[in-house]
Amino acid sequence: MKLELRGITKVFGSLVANDHIDLVVEPGEIHALLGENGAGKSTLMNTLYGLYTPDDGQILIDDAPVTFGGPGDAVAAGIGMVHQHFMLIPVFTVAESVVLGYEPTGAAGLIDVAEARRRVREISDRFGFDVDPDARIEDLPVGAQQRVEIIKALSRDATVLILDEPTAVLTPQETDELITIMRQLKANGTSIVFITHKLREVRAVADKITVIRRGKVVGEASPTSTETELASMMVGRSVSLGVEKAPAEVGDETFKVTDLTVLDEAGKTAVDHLTFSVRRGEILAIAGVQGNGQTELTESILGLTEPVSGSITLDGNELVGRQVKDRLGAGVGYVPEDRSTDGIIASFSVAENLVLDLYDAEPFASGVAMSPAVVRRSAEERVKEFDIRLTSVDDPISTLSGGNQQKVVIAREMSRPLRLLVASQPTRGLDVGSIEFMHNRIVTERDTGTPVVIVSTELDEVLALADRIAVMYRGRMVGIVDAGTDRDVLGLMMAGVPLEEAQTQAAEHRTALAAADQEGS
């Protein structure tokens, strides 16, 4: 099936999310839609899937215009979508999840469970998905849950499959498995629209690449394009990928977490007897798939969540039991993963947000009164230093883009003397050029002697920044390794495989690949 979008435009208030976008996906083609967070990729695909109605433009299937009143119309036309956040019910079985809304029925109108199981097995066997129809969704690893979403789309005869940031929650091994699945689907005639901001994956699997920037198509590229070339198209200027940093000059272990246990909002153990330490002048990156206790760990360090047991010490002083303000006063800098909830106050000005933790201290205050002129002057200096794009520091921070809001948070935390920096997903929402700048700032902070804890689900970011890497899985520490550790080993550890076993499996995998290459030649 040939899919074509002509002049698709979608507007939300004053924001033009999609601006006259043209896109053609040929039958049996893997077409990558590449762009930074906020470029308009997901909006475009949600419009194609019938979740949004375009304000202008046409959708054509096999050269015939179509109109979708909702996802049901898109599904009937042969379009399936796997969302970044899976649409699965945890307590359902795989079979129940696949047929939900399209249940096969038998006598007396009852659901034909046997037919539901048969559908799952047939598609699973055809593509080598290895999914048990009777397994409960909540018991499956993330990669298997994603395969269930793909089976669900294929069971409804999808000939065009939209994958929205499909590798965001996968380990490297699960990402490789997904790429294999995509190639199998292509070989069977399925067209795939692959939405991503990850350059490595695009080059590995795409037949064609369309790059979107600020809601517009800025060009097409070949998978043979270099990562630097693709990055430059994404941001509209030349960029340098990678981080230049000298070997760490480490000092004493000044930050220690010992036997820490933290519960999540549902009362379940999210951090399970975790122990690690960070030395002055080093970056410890915590790697792992999202949802393995990283959020609860960082929140417990700042005091947003109190542990049920264990110790957190900085410079020999216990932090557990102290208020958030006291921890900030002790020199803890904190970049939260959700800036809108924990990092900014939307109605406050940019200048006010830049002094949220220092508004009552000199030189920003004298006695009980703030000094607006000093606050404003300091804000203008930070805006220039951190390249924050805005009209005025007096504007509400809510008027800034997400990436510039993130820069405000980081500028605030790095503009005071720190004894510890904790940054969770520090470059989320930033363009490639801003990521480069932010990585260099973090390394600069390390080089002043500050111990740094980075939490990131982006393995490339972990490898670029870390002096040591700690891998978390289901709240536990799988292991702490050097920054030069092989990607395959790290990926296996992110799936819960212990270090020594991961090293063995990775070596065996490389040997098998080498043998296959030799046999093929």
C-alpha positions in Angstrom: 0.0 0.0 0.0 1.3 3.4 -1.0 0.8 6.2 1.6 1.1 9.9 0.8 0.6 13.0 2.9 0.2 16.3 1.0 0.4 19.7 2.7 -0.6 18.4 6.2 -1.0 21.3 8.6 -1.9 21.1 12.2 -2.2 24.1 14.5 -2.7 24.3 18.3 -3.5 27.9 19.2 -0.5 29.9 18.1 1.7 26.9 17.7 2.0 25.5 14.1 2.9 21.9 14.9 2.9 20.7 11.3 3.4 23.2 8.5 2.4 21.9 5.0 4.2 18.6 5.4 4.6 16.3 2.3 5.6 12.7 2.8 5.4 9.6 0.6 5.9 6.0 2.0 6.2 3.4 -0.7 5.0 -0.2 -0.3 7.4 -2.3 1.7 9.6 0.6 2.7 11.0 1.6 6.0 10.7 5.4 6.1 12.3 7.1 9.0 10.9 10.4 10.2 13.8 12.1 12.0 13.7 15.2 14.1 14.4 16.6 17.6 11.9 16.3 20.4 9.1 18.8 19.6 9.8 18.9 15.9 6.2 17.8 15.1 6.9 14.1 14.3 4.3 12.5 16.7 1.7 15.2 15.8 2.0 14.2 12.2 1.6 10.5 12.9 -1.3 11.1 15.3 -3.0 13.0 12.5 -2.3 10.1 10.1 -3.8 7.7 12.7 -7.0 9.7 13.1 -6.3 11.0 16.6 -6.1 14.5 15.2 -7.9 16.1 12.3 -5.6 18.1 10.0 -6.4 21.8 9.6 -5.3 21.6 6.0 -3.9 19.0 3.5 -4.7 15.5 2.3 -4.0 11.9 3.2 -3.9 9.5 0.2 -3.8 5.8 0.1 -2.9 4.3 -3.3 -3.4 7.8 -4.7 -7.0 8.0 -3.5 -7.8 10.7 -0.9 -9.1 9.4 2.5 -10.6 11.0 5.6 -10.3 9.6 9.1 -12.8 10.4 11.7 -10.8 8.5 14.3 -8.3 5.6 14.8 -11.0 3.1 13.8 -11.1 4.5 10.3 -7.3 4.4 10.1 -7.2 0.8 11.2 -9.9 -0.1 8.7 -7.7 1.5 6.0 -4.8 -0.7 7.0 -2.8 1.6 9.2 -1.6 0.5 12.6 0.3 2.4 15.3 2.6 1.4 18.1 2.7 4.4 20.5 5.8 5.4 22.5 3.8 4.7 25.7 2.1 1.3 25.2 -1.7 1.0 25.2 -1.9 -2.3 27.1 -3.8 -3.3 30.2 -1.4 -4.9 32.7 -3.8 -7.6 34.0 -4.9 -8.8 30.6 -3.2 -11.7 28.8 -1.5 -11.3 25.5 -4.4 -12.8 23.6 -6.9 -10.6 25.4 -4.8 -7.5 24.7 -4.5 -8.3 21.0 -8.2 -8.7 20.3 -9.4 -5.9 22.7 -12.1 -4.0 20.8 -12.1 -6.5 17.9 -13.0 -9.7 19.9 -13.8 -12.8 18.0 -17.1 -14.3 19.2 -18.6 -17.8 19.2 -21.8 -19.3 20.4 -24.1 -17.0 22.4 -21.9 -14.0 21.6 -19.1 -15.1 24.0 -15.5 -14.3 23.2 -13.8 -17.1 21.3 -10.6 -17.3 23.4 -9.2 -20.2 21.4 -9.5 -18.0 18.2 -7.7 -15.1 20.0 -4.9 -17.4 21.0 -4.7 -18.8 17.5 -4.3 -15.3 16.0 -1.4 -14.5 18.4 0.4 -17.8 17.7 0.0 -17.5 14.0 1.5 -14.0 13.8 4.1 -14.7 16.5 5.3 -17.8 14.6 5.3 -16.1 11.2 7.6 -13.4 12.4 9.5 -15.2 15.1 8.2 -13.0 17.9 8.2 -15.8 20.5 5.2 -14.5 22.5 3.0 -16.7 24.8 -0.7 -15.9 24.2 -1.5 -16.8 27.8 1.2 -14.6 29.4 0.0 -11.6 31.4 1.2 -8.2 30.1 2.5 -7.2 33.6 4.8 -10.2 33.6 6.4 -9.4 30.3 9.6 -7.4 29.8 9.3 -4.1 27.9 10.6 -5.6 24.6 8.0 -8.4 24.7 5.2 -5.8 25.4 6.2 -3.9 22.3 6.0 -7.1 20.3 2.4 -7.6 21.6 1.6 -4.1 20.3 3.0 -5.0 16.9 1.0 -8.3 16.9 -2.1 -6.3 17.8 -1.6 -4.0 14.8 -0.8 -6.9 12.4 -3.9 -8.9 13.6 -6.0 -6.0 12.3 -4.4 -6.4 8.8 -2.1 -3.3 9.0 -0.1 -2.9 5.9 1.4 0.4 7.1 2.8 0.3 10.6 3.7 3.5 12.5 6.4 3.1 15.2 6.5 6.2 17.5 10.0 6.4 19.2 9.9 2.6 19.5 13.4 2.2 21.1 12.9 4.8 23.9 12.3 2.1 26.5 14.4 -0.7 25.1 17.8 -2.1 26.0 20.4 -2.2 23.1 19.7 -6.0 22.6 15.9 -5.3 22.5 16.6 -2.5 20.0 18.6 -5.0 17.8 15.6 -7.4 18.0 13.2 -4.7 17.0 15.4 -3.8 14.0 15.3 -7.5 12.9 11.5 -7.5 13.3 11.2 -4.4 11.2 13.3 -6.0 8.4 11.1 -9.1 8.6 7.9 -7.0 8.3 9.4 -5.2 5.3 10.2 -8.5 3.6 6.6 -9.4 4.0 5.4 -6.2 2.3 4.6 -4.1 5.4 5.5 -0.4 5.1 6.9 1.1 8.3 7.1 4.7 9.4 9.8 4.9 12.0 9.7 8.0 14.2 12.9 8.7 16.1 15.5 11.2 17.1 18.3 8.5 17.3 20.8 8.8 14.5 22.4 5.4 14.9 19.2 3.5 14.6 18.0 5.5 11.5 21.2 4.6 9.7 20.9 1.0 10.6 17.4 0.3 9.3 15.9 3.0 7.1 15.4 2.9 3.4 14.7 6.6 3.3 14.9 9.4 5.8 12.8 12.6 6.0 14.0 15.2 8.4 11.6 17.5 10.2 12.5 20.7 12.0 10.1 23.0 13.8 7.1 21.5 12.0 8.5 21.6 8.5 10.2 19.1 6.2 13.7 20.4 5.8 15.0 17.7 3.5 15.4 14.0 2.7 18.6 12.0 3.3 20.0 8.6 2.6 20.9 6.1 5.3 24.5 6.4 4.0 24.6 10.0 5.4 26.9 10.4 8.4 25.5 11.1 11.9 27.0 14.5 11.8 25.3 15.3 8.5 21.9 14.1 9.8 22.4 16.1 13.1 23.2 19.2 11.1 19.9 18.8 9.2 18.0 18.4 12.4 19.2 21.6 14.0 19.9 23.7 10.9 23.6 24.3 11.5 26.9 22.5 11.8 27.3 20.6 15.1 30.0 18.5 16.7 28.9 15.1 18.1 30.7 13.6 21.1 32.2 15.0 24.3 35.8 16.0 24.7 37.0 15.3 28.3 40.3 14.6 30.0 40.6 11.6 32.3 39.0 12.3 35.7 41.2 13.5 38.5 39.3 11.9 41.4 39.5 12.6 45.0 37.8 11.1 48.1 34.4 9.3 48.2 32.3 12.3 49.4 28.9 11.0 48.4 27.7 7.6 49.6 24.4 5.7 49.3 24.2 2.7 51.7 21.6 -0.1 51.7 18.9 2.3 50.5 15.3 1.1 50.1 12.6 3.4 48.7 9.0 2.7 47.9 7.1 4.0 44.9 3.7 5.8 45.1 1.9 2.4 45.1 3.9 1.2 48.1 6.0 -1.2 46.1 9.8 -1.5 46.5 11.3 0.7 43.8 14.9 0.9 45.2 16.0 -2.3 46.8 19.0 -2.1 49.2 21.1 0.0 46.9 24.7 0.8 47.7 27.2 3.0 45.7 29.5 5.9 46.2 30.8 8.8 44.0 34.2 10.4 44.3 35.1 14.1 43.9 35.8 14.9 40.3 34.1 12.0 38.7 30.8 11.3 36.9 28.9 8.2 37.9 26.2 7.6 35.2 23.3 5.4 36.2 22.1 3.4 33.2 18.9 1.4 32.9 15.6 1.2 31.1 13.1 3.8 32.4 11.1 2.6 35.4 13.7 0.6 37.2 13.9 2.8 40.3 15.9 5.7 38.9 13.2 8.3 39.6 12.7 7.2 43.2 16.5 7.1 43.8 17.1 10.7 42.6 14.0 12.0 44.5 15.3 10.3 47.7 18.6 12.0 47.3 17.0 15.5 47.2 14.4 14.6 49.9 11.3 14.6 47.7 10.8 11.0 48.8 12.0 9.6 52.1 13.5 6.1 52.1 12.2 3.4 54.4 15.7 2.4 55.3 19.3 3.1 54.5 21.7 6.1 54.5 22.6 9.0 52.1 25.7 11.0 53.2 27.5 14.0 51.7 30.8 15.0 53.1 30.2 12.7 56.0 26.8 14.3 56.9 23.6 12.3 56.8 20.9 13.7 54.4 18.1 11.3 55.3 15.6 13.1 57.5 16.6 16.6 56.3 14.3 19.0 54.4 14.8 19.6 50.7 15.9 23.2 51.4 18.5 22.0 53.8 19.9 19.6 51.2 20.0 22.3 48.6 21.8 24.5 51.2 24.3 21.7 51.8 25.3 22.1 48.1 23.2 19.5 46.3 22.3 20.6 42.8 19.3 18.8 41.3 18.1 18.6 37.7 14.8 16.6 37.8 13.6 14.4 35.0 10.2 16.2 34.9 11.1 19.9 34.9 7.4 21.0 34.6 6.6 19.3 37.9 9.8 19.6 40.0 12.0 22.1 38.2 10.1 25.3 37.5 7.1 27.3 38.6 5.3 28.0 35.3 3.7 31.3 36.4 6.9 32.8 37.7 9.2 34.8 35.5 12.4 33.4 34.1 14.4 35.6 36.4 12.4 34.3 39.5 12.9 30.7 38.4 16.6 31.2 38.2 16.8 32.0 41.9 14.1 29.6 43.3 16.6 28.1 45.8 18.4 31.3 46.6 15.7 34.0 46.6 16.1 34.7 50.3 19.9 34.8 50.4 22.4 37.5 49.6 22.8 39.1 47.1 19.3 38.4 45.9 17.7 39.5 49.2 18.3 41.9 52.0 16.5 40.9 55.2 13.0 39.9 54.2 12.9 41.8 50.9 14.1 40.5 47.5 16.3 42.8 45.4 14.6 42.7 41.9 17.4 44.6 40.2 20.0 42.1 41.4 17.8 39.1 40.5 17.2 40.6 37.0 20.9 41.4 36.4 21.9 37.9 37.5 19.3 36.4 35.2 20.5 38.3 32.2 24.0 37.0 32.9 22.8 33.4 33.1 20.7 33.8 30.0 23.8 34.9 28.0 26.0 32.2 29.5 23.7 29.3 28.9 22.3 30.6 25.6 18.7 30.7 26.7 16.4 31.9 23.9 13.8 34.3 25.1 12.3 37.8 24.7 12.8 39.0 28.3 13.8 37.6 31.6 10.6 39.1 33.0 8.4 36.9 30.8 6.8 33.9 32.5 8.9 30.8 32.0 5.8 29.0 30.6 6.3 31.1 27.4 9.7 29.4 26.7 10.1 26.2 24.7 10.7 23.0 26.7 14.4 23.0 25.8 14.9 26.5 27.0 13.0 25.7 30.2 15.5 22.9 30.7 18.4 25.3 30.2 16.9 27.6 32.9 16.9 24.7 35.4 20.4 23.7 34.6 21.7 27.3 34.7 20.1 27.7 38.1 21.7 24.6 39.5 25.1 25.2 38.0 25.4 28.9 39.0 26.1 28.3 42.7 28.9 26.3 44.5 28.0 22.6 44.5 29.1 19.7 46.6 27.1 17.3 44.5 25.3 17.5 41.2 22.4 15.1 40.5 21.0 15.3 37.0 18.2 13.1 35.8 17.7 13.0 32.0 19.6 16.3 31.8 19.3 16.8 28.0 15.7 15.7 27.5 14.0 18.0 25.0 17.2 19.7 23.9 18.4 19.9 20.3 21.7 18.3 19.3 23.6 21.6 19.6 22.3 22.3 23.0 23.1 18.7 24.1 26.7 19.3 23.1 26.8 22.5 25.2 25.1 20.9 28.2 27.4 17.9 28.2 30.4 20.2 28.2 29.0 22.1 31.1 28.5 18.9 33.1 32.1 17.9 32.4 33.3 21.3 33.5 31.4 20.9 36.7 33.2 17.5 37.2 36.5 19.2 36.6 36.0 21.6 39.4 36.0 18.6 41.7 32.2 18.2 42.1 31.0 14.6 42.3 28.3 14.1 39.6 25.5 11.6 39.3 23.8 11.4 35.9 20.7 9.3 35.3 20.0 8.7 31.6 18.1 6.2 29.5 20.2 7.2 26.5 23.1 4.8 26.4 25.0 7.1 24.0 24.8 9.9 26.6 25.9 7.5 29.4 29.0 6.4 27.4 29.8 10.0 26.4 29.7 11.4 30.0 30.5 8.6 32.4 33.8 7.9 34.2 32.0 4.9 35.8 28.6 3.3 35.0 26.2 1.8 37.5 23.4 -0.3 35.9 20.0 -0.5 37.7 17.4 -3.2 37.1 14.2 -3.5 39.1 15.6 -1.4 41.9 18.8 -3.3 42.4 22.4 -2.5 41.3 23.4 -5.1 38.7 27.0 -3.8 38.7 29.3 -0.8 38.5 31.7 -0.9 35.5 34.3 1.3 33.8 33.2 3.7 31.1 34.9 1.7 28.4 32.7 -1.3 29.0 31.3 -2.9 25.8 27.8 -1.7 24.7 26.6 -5.3 24.4 27.6 -6.0 28.0 25.8 -2.9 29.2 22.7 -3.8 27.3 22.6 -7.3 28.9 23.1 -5.8 32.3 20.2 -3.4 31.7 18.1 -6.5 31.2 19.2 -7.8 34.6 22.1 -10.1 33.5 24.9 -10.1 36.1 28.2 -8.6 34.9 30.3 -11.8 34.4 27.4 -13.6 32.7 26.8 -10.6 30.5 30.5 -10.5 29.5 30.3 -14.2 28.6 27.1 -13.9 26.6 28.4 -10.8 24.7 31.7 -12.7 23.8 29.7 -15.7 22.6 27.5 -13.4 20.5 30.5 -11.7 18.9 32.0 -15.1 18.1 28.8 -16.3 16.5 28.5 -13.2 14.4 32.1 -13.5 13.2 31.6 -17.2 12.3 28.4 -16.3 10.4 30.3 -13.5 8.5 33.1 -15.9 7.6 30.6 -18.6 6.5 28.8 -16.0 4.3 32.0 -14.9 2.6 
